[in-house]
Amino acid sequence: MLKVYDTSLAVIAQLRPVLVDIERRDSDLGRQLRRALASVTLNISEGSYARGRNRPALYQVALGSAKECKACLEVAQSFGYIASIDPQVLAGLSSICAVLYSLVT
């Protein structure tokens, strides 16, 4: 399994309390963030075992979902649901995006 898979799980763990706060204020945004976080990890896992054209397509979906996670956090911050975004979370998402981008280009 790719190391980026472990990074995605770490980001989820770091965001658990933040996700609860967001869901408490905006259940739709919280659900969207939860689905996007799961999508990153699940598509990385599926892609790592896929063959042919499926592999880059799954990594592309994971990349899009990682970008969506960052956007959800920025929207939550803009609405005042969270005060700030943990720099470690941002670094984790950036790392995930960089690895996935290198795998799809």
C-alpha positions, 0 to 999 in steps of 0.5 A: 500500500502507498504511504499516501494511504497512511497520510490520508488516514492520519488526516482523517484522525486529525480532523475528527474533532473539527468535523464534529464542530462543522457538522454541529453548525452545518450538517450538509457541509459536514457530510460533504467533508466526511464523504470527501475524506472517505473518498480520498482514502478509499480511492487511494486503496482501490487505485493501488490494486487497480490495473490499466486505465482504472488506476490513474482514474481512481487516483484522479478521483482521490486527488479531486476529493483531497482538493474538495476537503481543503475547500470544505475546510476553507468554507467552514472557516469563512462561515466562522464554523472553525477559527482556523485550519490546523497547519498539519492538516493542510500539510497532510492534504498538500502532501496527498495532492502532490503524490496523487498529482505525480501519479496521474500526470 
